């Protein structure tokens, strides 16, 4: 890399590709390809990354050096291309640029996948950061899974499926934000993983993630206060920071004025008041002086701004749906010119299968083949909708997007539907088992009752015979009772005659009694007039007197 013979050749090859990209009518900006803007910053970005390599890594390894050059060109130019025909034209430009290299390497060797160079693999092993190629995707996956486990343990739980495309995006984001002042513009539909992958990339590089919390009352002054906090972290405290901003957080287009200033100049004019500036200069004075800066306001302020440019990185997560992104890019050119674009394209089949496999693993299937078949079906359905979207665009000249979020919703809907159906079936099974249990218990009870009934029937027959005998006896007794009843009725008639006669005699006696009672009363009165002398005298009479009644 640092061989003087190869330096001019790399510059010439890069210039060839850049000249073709910048002058080709196919790569002119249009309404759809508005971000096809190629300038010398792209050229400088490629050379800057090539100069970050360690000489001992590439000394004598010409193929690795050429592959790294191809990698850097891919990251700066190919990652922003939208259509396959543009990618094909770009690859032709790359072949033209490769003619500057006096090598006998075949094209397949130079562009052999995976063509990924990273710095964090050497960092994870305790070595000085150095852009090196990964041997294969398995090596990269092992490193990223370790980092994700650390992130889940130390920061927050994040369930990511590390399929190949996701790992490539992590490597790209790390490559962008690893450089001082490196800002990433991540473009993709909702659910494509822009924010999650950015947070993991920031953790890998030991960068702090800074985000704003936008509410309905969030104003430009609130953003200004947050930017003051952000600049203090990066410029005073010296914390490497990734400012992660989504298009949904841009409550006002005026927010982008500040963002454009950060991208273009690295600073927001008049962000701090005079007294706040003095406080900042006082905080950085000792550090600046130790690094050779003069103790003057201008020198100290330059030191502060340089620390911001070194430590502050922007990760802008925008969606290409609609005209908003295109309009913003035209109004605020720093969004395109001062960032490295990483376009998140549709998930390929292996990504869909990987995601489906991860989430379907939570479901118990009768076999692994059944789970694989369901995942394949979901991927096929999602891809078929993508094909239908293309046909819809040709017919209606309108866009319809199928996002990764739609695929995740399909999986969640399937899990929810399967769970409810399984619950319903299990409920029916439980009811059937309960019913069968009741039927078995009932059958057992019926059998016992049947046996008891047989015994009872024998007792009934015995009691029946006794009853028949009793009925006969009762019949006989009934006949006797009927005869006695007849005799009683006859006797009753005679008795009634005697009773009637007695009643008549009683009535007659009552009449005589009524007549006798006055006489008795008179006799009683007459007796009351008798005295003992009269009674004695009366006893002496042999015959009553003549006048006695």
matplotlib code that plots the C-alpha trace (Angstrom):
import matplotlib.pyplot as plt

x = [0.0, 2.7, 5.0, 5.7, 5.2, 1.6, 0.5, 0.2, -1.5, -4.2, -4.8, -5.0, -7.3, -9.6, -9.5, -10.6, -13.6, -14.5, -14.3, -16.5, -19.1, -19.1, -19.4, -21.7, -25.2, -26.5, -25.3, -26.7, -29.1, -32.8, -36.0, -35.4, -31.7, -31.3, -28.5, -26.3, -23.9, -20.3, -17.6, -14.0, -15.1, -15.8, -12.3, -10.8, -12.8, -11.4, -7.8, -8.2, -9.3, -6.6, -4.0, -5.3, -3.8, -0.7, 2.2, 3.1, -0.3, -0.1, 3.6, 4.1, 0.3, -0.7, -4.0, -5.1, -4.2, -6.2, -9.1, -9.1, -9.2, -12.2, -13.8, -13.4, -14.8, -17.8, -18.5, -18.3, -20.1, -21.8, -23.6, -25.6, -26.7, -30.4, -30.7, -29.0, -28.2, -26.4, -24.4, -23.5, -22.2, -20.3, -18.6, -17.5, -15.9, -14.1, -12.7, -11.5, -9.8, -8.2, -6.2, -4.0, -2.7, 0.0, -1.2, -2.3, -5.1, -8.4, -11.5, -13.1, -10.2, -10.5, -14.2, -14.6, -17.1, -17.1, -15.3, -15.4, -12.7, -13.1, -11.1, -13.1, -11.9, -8.3, -9.6, -11.5, -8.2, -6.4, -4.4, -4.1, -7.0, -6.2, -8.4, -8.1, -10.2, -12.4, -11.7, -15.3, -18.8, -18.6, -15.6, -17.5, -20.6, -18.7, -17.3, -20.6, -22.5, -20.0, -20.5, -24.2, -24.1, -22.0, -24.5, -27.5, -25.7, -24.4, -26.9, -30.2, -31.7, -31.7, -32.8, -31.0, -30.8, -27.3, -27.8, -25.2, -26.7, -27.1, -23.5, -22.4, -24.3, -22.7, -19.3, -20.2, -21.5, -18.4, -16.2, -18.0, -18.1, -14.6, -13.1, -12.9, -15.9, -17.5, -21.2, -23.5, -26.7, -28.7, -31.6, -34.2, -37.8, -39.2, -38.0, -34.9, -32.7, -31.1, -31.3, -30.6, -27.6, -26.3, -26.5, -24.6, -22.0, -21.6, -21.1, -18.5, -16.5, -17.1, -19.1, -21.9, -25.3, -27.0, -30.7, -33.3, -36.7, -39.2, -42.6, -45.5, -44.1, -40.5, -39.3, -36.3, -35.0, -35.3, -33.2, -30.7, -30.4, -29.8, -27.2, -25.4, -25.3, -24.1, -21.3, -20.2, -20.0, -17.9, -15.9, -15.3, -15.6, -14.1, -16.6, -16.8, -20.5, -23.0, -25.9, -28.7, -31.5, -34.5, -36.7, -39.7, -37.9, -37.7, -40.7, -39.9, -37.8, -35.9, -34.3, -32.4, -30.8, -28.8, -28.1, -26.9, -24.6, -23.1, -22.5, -21.1, -19.1, -18.9, -20.5, -23.7, -23.1, -24.2, -25.1, -23.5, -23.8, -20.7, -20.5, -21.1, -18.2, -15.9, -16.9, -16.1, -12.7, -11.8, -12.6, -10.5, -7.6, -5.3, -5.8, -5.3, -2.1, -0.7, -1.2, 0.6, -2.3, -1.7, -3.7, -5.8, -9.6, -9.2, -6.8, -8.8, -12.0, -10.3, -9.2, -12.8, -14.1, -11.5, -12.5, -16.1, -15.1, -13.1, -15.6, -19.0, -20.6, -24.1, -26.2, -29.2, -31.8, -34.2, -36.9, -37.0, -40.8, -42.5, -41.0, -39.8, -36.3, -35.8, -37.0, -34.9, -31.8, -32.4, -32.9, -30.0, -27.2, -25.1, -27.3, -25.8, -22.5, -21.2, -22.3, -21.5, -24.6, -25.6, -28.7, -30.7, -32.2, -34.8, -33.9, -32.7, -34.1, -31.4, -32.2, -35.9, -35.2, -32.8, -35.3, -38.2, -36.1, -35.2, -38.7, -40.3, -37.9, -40.0, -42.8, -42.9, -43.3, -43.8, -40.5, -37.6, -38.8, -42.2, -40.6, -38.3, -41.3, -43.3, -40.3, -39.7, -43.4, -43.3, -40.2, -41.8, -44.9, -42.9, -40.8, -43.8, -45.3, -42.1, -42.5, -46.1, -44.9, -42.7, -45.7, -47.9, -45.3, -45.2, -49.0, -50.0, -46.7, -47.0, -44.8, -45.9, -43.4, -43.1, -41.0, -39.2, -41.7, -44.4, -42.5, -42.1, -45.8, -46.5, -44.5, -46.2, -49.6, -48.8, -47.6, -50.6, -53.0, -51.3, -51.3, -55.0, -55.8, -53.7, -55.4, -58.8, -57.9, -56.3, -59.5, -61.6, -59.2, -59.5, -63.3, -63.3, -61.0, -63.2, -66.3, -64.8, -63.8, -67.3, -68.6, -66.2, -67.2, -70.9, -70.5, -68.9, -71.6, -74.3, -72.6, -72.6, -76.2, -77.2, -75.7, -77.4, -80.6, -80.4, -80.2, -83.1, -85.2, -84.8, -85.9, -88.7, -89.9, -89.9, -91.7, -94.1, -95.0, -95.6, -97.6, -99.8, -100.4, -101.2, -103.5, -105.4, -105.6, -106.7, -109.3, -110.7, -110.6, -112.3, -115.2, -115.6, -115.4, -118.1, -120.4, -119.8, -120.4, -123.8, -124.7, -123.6, -125.7, -128.7, -127.9, -127.5, -131.1, -132.5, -130.4, -131.7, -135.3, -134.6, -132.8, -135.7, -138.1, -135.7, -135.7, -139.5, -139.6, -137.0, -139.1, -142.2, -140.3, -138.9, -142.5, -143.6, -140.6, -141.4, -144.9, -143.5, -140.8, -143.3, -145.1, -141.8, -141.0, -144.3, -143.8, -140.4, -141.8, -144.5, -142.0, -140.0, -142.8, -142.7, -141.1, -139.9, -143.0, -145.3, -143.6, -144.0, -147.5, -148.1, -146.7, -149.3, -152.2, -153.6, -155.6, -155.0, -157.2, -160.2, -159.1, -155.8, -155.3]
y = [0.0, 2.4, 1.4, 4.5, 2.5, 1.6, 4.9, 6.7, 3.6, 3.5, 7.2, 6.8, 3.9, 5.8, 8.8, 6.7, 5.3, 8.7, 10.4, 7.9, 8.1, 11.9, 12.3, 9.4, 10.4, 7.3, 8.6, 12.1, 13.1, 12.6, 12.7, 9.1, 9.2, 12.6, 11.4, 10.5, 13.3, 12.4, 14.9, 15.0, 14.2, 10.7, 10.5, 11.8, 9.3, 6.4, 7.5, 8.4, 4.9, 3.4, 5.4, 4.0, 0.6, -0.8, -1.3, -4.7, -6.1, -5.5, -5.5, -8.1, -8.9, -7.1, -8.9, -7.9, -4.3, -4.3, -5.9, -3.2, -0.6, -2.3, -2.5, 1.2, 2.0, -0.3, 1.5, 5.0, 4.5, 1.1, 1.4, 4.4, 2.9, 1.9, -0.2, -3.3, -1.6, 1.2, -1.4, -3.2, 0.1, 0.9, -2.6, -1.7, 1.5, -0.6, -2.9, 0.2, 1.5, -1.9, -1.6, 0.9, -2.1, -4.2, -7.4, -10.8, -11.2, -12.3, -10.3, -13.2, -13.0, -9.3, -9.2, -12.5, -12.4, -11.6, -8.4, -6.8, -4.9, -4.0, -2.5, -3.7, -7.3, -6.3, -3.9, -6.8, -8.7, -5.9, -4.7, -1.3, -0.5, -1.6, -2.2, -5.9, -8.3, -10.9, -14.5, -15.4, -14.5, -17.1, -15.2, -12.0, -13.5, -14.9, -11.5, -9.7, -12.3, -11.7, -8.0, -8.4, -10.5, -7.9, -5.2, -7.2, -7.6, -4.1, -1.8, -3.2, -6.4, -6.3, -9.3, -9.1, -11.8, -11.5, -12.6, -11.7, -8.4, -7.2, -8.0, -6.1, -3.1, -3.2, -3.3, -0.4, 1.8, 1.0, 2.0, 5.3, 6.3, 5.0, 8.0, 11.4, 13.4, 10.4, 10.8, 8.1, 8.5, 5.3, 5.0, 2.3, 1.6, 1.1, -2.0, -2.6, -2.3, 1.1, 2.1, -1.3, -1.9, 1.6, 1.1, -2.1, -0.6, 2.3, -0.1, -2.0, 1.2, 2.3, 5.2, 6.7, 6.9, 10.2, 10.6, 13.3, 12.7, 14.5, 15.2, 17.3, 20.3, 19.8, 23.1, 24.4, 25.8, 22.3, 21.0, 23.8, 22.7, 19.1, 20.2, 22.1, 18.9, 16.9, 19.4, 19.4, 15.6, 15.5, 18.7, 19.1, 15.6, 14.1, 11.2, 9.6, 10.0, 8.8, 11.2, 9.0, 10.9, 9.5, 11.4, 10.9, 13.0, 16.0, 17.8, 20.9, 21.4, 24.1, 21.2, 20.4, 23.8, 22.7, 19.3, 20.8, 23.1, 20.2, 18.3, 21.1, 23.1, 20.7, 23.4, 25.4, 29.2, 31.1, 27.8, 29.0, 32.4, 34.5, 33.4, 29.7, 30.0, 31.3, 28.4, 26.0, 27.6, 27.3, 23.6, 22.7, 25.1, 22.7, 19.9, 22.3, 23.7, 20.2, 19.5, 22.6, 25.1, 28.7, 30.0, 32.4, 32.3, 31.6, 28.7, 27.2, 27.5, 25.8, 23.0, 22.6, 22.5, 19.9, 17.7, 17.9, 17.0, 14.1, 12.7, 13.6, 11.3, 11.6, 8.6, 9.8, 7.2, 8.3, 6.5, 6.8, 6.5, 9.5, 12.9, 14.0, 12.7, 14.1, 17.5, 17.6, 16.5, 19.4, 22.0, 20.8, 19.7, 18.6, 15.6, 14.1, 15.8, 15.5, 11.9, 8.4, 6.7, 3.2, 2.2, -0.6, -2.6, -5.3, -8.3, -11.2, -14.7, -15.9, -12.9, -13.7, -17.3, -16.4, -14.0, -16.5, -19.3, -17.2, -16.2, -19.5, -21.3, -20.1, -22.3, -26.1, -27.8, -31.5, -31.6, -29.4, -29.9, -28.5, -25.4, -25.0, -25.3, -22.6, -20.3, -20.9, -20.3, -16.9, -15.9, -16.9, -14.9, -11.8, -12.1, -12.7, -9.4, -7.7, -9.0, -7.9, -4.4, -4.2, -5.2, -2.6, 0.1, -0.8, -0.8, 2.1, 4.0, 4.1, 2.7, 0.2, -0.9, -4.2, -3.5, -5.8, -4.7, -6.3, -9.6, -9.3, -8.6, -11.7, -13.8, -12.3, -12.7, -16.4, -16.9, -15.3, -17.1, -20.5, -19.8, -19.0, -22.0, -24.3, -22.9, -23.5, -27.0, -27.7, -26.4, -28.7, -31.6, -30.7, -30.6, -33.9, -35.6, -34.2, -35.4, -38.8, -39.0, -38.2, -40.8, -43.4, -42.5, -42.6, -46.0, -47.3, -45.9, -47.3, -50.7, -50.6, -49.3, -52.1, -54.7, -53.1, -53.0, -56.7, -57.3, -54.9, -56.6, -59.9, -58.2, -56.7, -60.1, -61.3, -58.3, -58.6, -62.1, -60.9, -58.1, -60.5, -62.5, -59.4, -58.3, -61.6, -61.2, -57.6, -58.8, -61.3, -58.8, -56.3, -58.7, -59.3, -55.5, -55.0, -57.5, -55.9, -52.5, -53.7, -55.1, -51.8, -49.9, -52.1, -51.6, -47.9, -47.8, -49.4, -47.2, -44.2, -45.3, -45.7, -42.4, -40.7, -42.2, -41.1, -37.6, -37.5, -38.8, -36.2, -33.5, -34.6, -34.8, -31.4, -30.0, -31.7, -30.4, -26.9, -27.3, -28.9, -26.3, -23.6, -26.1, -27.1, -23.5, -23.0, -26.1, -24.8, -21.6, -23.4, -25.5, -22.5, -21.3, -24.5, -24.4, -27.1, -26.5, -26.8, -30.0, -31.5, -30.4, -31.8, -35.2, -35.4, -35.2, -38.6, -37.1, -33.9, -31.0, -30.6, -27.3, -28.6, -28.8]
z = [0.0, 1.0, -1.9, -4.0, -7.1, -6.2, -4.8, -8.2, -9.7, -7.1, -7.5, -11.3, -11.1, -8.6, -10.9, -13.9, -12.0, -10.6, -14.0, -15.6, -12.8, -12.8, -16.6, -17.5, -18.5, -16.8, -13.4, -13.8, -11.0, -11.7, -9.7, -8.6, -8.6, -7.0, -4.7, -7.7, -6.9, -7.3, -6.2, -5.0, -1.4, -2.6, -4.1, -0.9, 1.2, -0.7, -0.4, 3.3, 4.2, 2.1, 4.1, 7.4, 6.7, 8.4, 6.0, 7.4, 6.6, 2.9, 2.2, -0.6, -0.8, -3.9, -4.3, -0.8, -1.6, -4.9, -3.2, -0.5, -3.2, -4.8, -1.3, -0.8, -4.2, -3.5, -0.2, -1.6, -4.9, -5.3, -2.0, -3.1, -6.5, -6.8, -9.9, -11.3, -14.6, -12.7, -10.8, -14.0, -15.5, -12.4, -12.6, -16.2, -14.9, -12.2, -14.9, -16.8, -13.6, -12.9, -16.1, -14.3, -12.2, -13.8, -12.3, -13.7, -11.2, -12.6, -12.0, -10.0, -7.6, -7.0, -6.5, -4.8, -2.0, 0.8, 0.0, 3.5, 5.3, 8.9, 11.7, 14.7, 14.4, 15.2, 17.9, 19.6, 19.7, 21.5, 18.5, 16.9, 14.6, 11.1, 8.1, 7.3, 5.2, 6.9, 5.9, 5.6, 6.9, 9.6, 11.2, 11.0, 12.5, 15.4, 16.2, 15.8, 17.9, 20.8, 20.5, 20.5, 23.6, 25.3, 24.1, 25.5, 28.8, 29.2, 27.4, 26.5, 25.0, 21.2, 19.3, 15.9, 13.3, 11.9, 8.3, 5.7, 4.6, 8.2, 8.9, 5.8, 6.9, 10.3, 8.7, 6.5, 9.3, 11.4, 8.4, 8.0, 11.7, 12.4, 10.5, 12.1, 11.0, 9.3, 8.9, 7.6, 5.7, 6.0, 3.6, 3.7, 4.3, 7.8, 9.7, 7.6, 10.7, 10.3, 13.9, 15.5, 13.4, 14.0, 17.8, 17.6, 15.3, 17.8, 20.6, 18.7, 18.2, 21.8, 20.7, 22.8, 21.2, 21.5, 20.6, 21.1, 22.5, 20.3, 21.8, 20.6, 22.4, 21.1, 19.6, 17.9, 21.2, 22.7, 19.8, 20.4, 24.0, 23.0, 20.5, 23.3, 25.4, 22.4, 21.6, 25.2, 25.2, 22.0, 22.3, 26.1, 27.5, 24.3, 24.2, 20.7, 20.0, 17.3, 17.0, 15.7, 14.1, 12.2, 9.7, 12.0, 14.7, 12.4, 13.7, 11.8, 8.6, 10.5, 12.4, 9.3, 9.2, 12.3, 10.9, 7.6, 9.5, 11.5, 8.3, 6.3, 8.9, 11.9, 14.1, 14.5, 14.5, 17.6, 19.4, 22.7, 24.3, 25.1, 28.8, 27.8, 25.3, 28.0, 30.2, 27.4, 26.7, 30.4, 30.4, 27.4, 28.2, 30.0, 27.4, 24.5, 25.9, 26.6, 22.9, 21.7, 21.2, 22.2, 25.2, 23.0, 22.5, 18.8, 19.4, 22.2, 20.1, 17.2, 19.5, 20.7, 17.2, 16.1, 19.0, 17.9, 14.3, 15.6, 18.1, 16.7, 14.0, 12.6, 11.7, 9.7, 9.2, 6.4, 4.4, 0.6, 0.5, -0.9, -1.9, 1.5, 1.3, -2.2, -1.2, 1.9, 0.0, -2.5, 0.2, 2.4, 0.2, 3.1, 3.6, 0.4, -0.1, 3.5, 4.2, 3.0, 1.8, 2.7, 0.9, 2.6, -0.1, 0.2, 2.3, 0.1, 0.5, 2.9, 5.2, 5.1, 5.9, 8.7, 10.3, 9.9, 11.4, 14.4, 15.3, 14.3, 16.6, 19.5, 18.1, 18.7, 15.3, 14.8, 12.9, 11.7, 8.1, 9.0, 10.5, 7.5, 5.1, 7.0, 6.9, 3.2, 2.5, 4.3, 2.4, -0.9, -0.1, 0.8, -2.4, -4.5, -3.2, -4.2, -7.8, -7.7, -6.7, -9.8, -12.0, -10.2, -10.9, -14.6, -14.9, -12.7, -12.6, -8.8, -6.1, -3.5, -0.9, 0.9, 4.0, 6.4, 9.0, 6.8, 6.9, 10.7, 11.0, 8.8, 11.2, 14.3, 12.7, 12.0, 15.5, 17.0, 14.7, 15.3, 19.0, 19.1, 16.9, 19.1, 22.2, 20.6, 19.6, 23.0, 24.6, 22.5, 23.4, 27.0, 26.7, 24.8, 27.4, 30.2, 28.4, 27.8, 31.5, 32.5, 30.1, 31.5, 35.1, 34.1, 32.4, 35.6, 37.7, 35.4, 35.6, 39.3, 39.4, 37.0, 39.3, 42.2, 40.2, 39.5, 43.2, 43.8, 41.2, 43.0, 46.2, 44.3, 43.0, 46.6, 47.8, 44.9, 46.0, 49.5, 48.1, 46.2, 49.3, 51.2, 48.5, 48.8, 52.5, 52.1, 49.6, 52.1, 54.9, 52.6, 51.9, 55.7, 56.3, 53.6, 55.4, 58.7, 57.1, 55.8, 59.2, 60.8, 58.4, 59.4, 63.0, 62.3, 61.0, 64.0, 66.2, 64.4, 65.1, 68.8, 68.8, 67.2, 69.8, 72.6, 71.1, 71.1, 74.7, 75.6, 74.0, 75.9, 79.2, 78.5, 78.2, 81.4, 83.1, 82.0, 83.6, 86.8, 87.5, 88.7, 90.9, 92.4, 93.1, 94.8, 96.8, 97.8, 98.9, 100.8, 102.6, 103.6, 105.9, 108.0, 111.5, 113.8, 116.0, 113.0, 111.9, 115.3, 115.4, 111.9, 113.0, 115.6, 113.2, 112.2, 109.4, 107.5, 108.3, 106.2, 104.7, 103.7, 100.0]

ax = plt.figure().add_subplot(projection="3d")
ax.plot(x, y, z, "-o")
ax.set_aspect("equal")
plt.show()
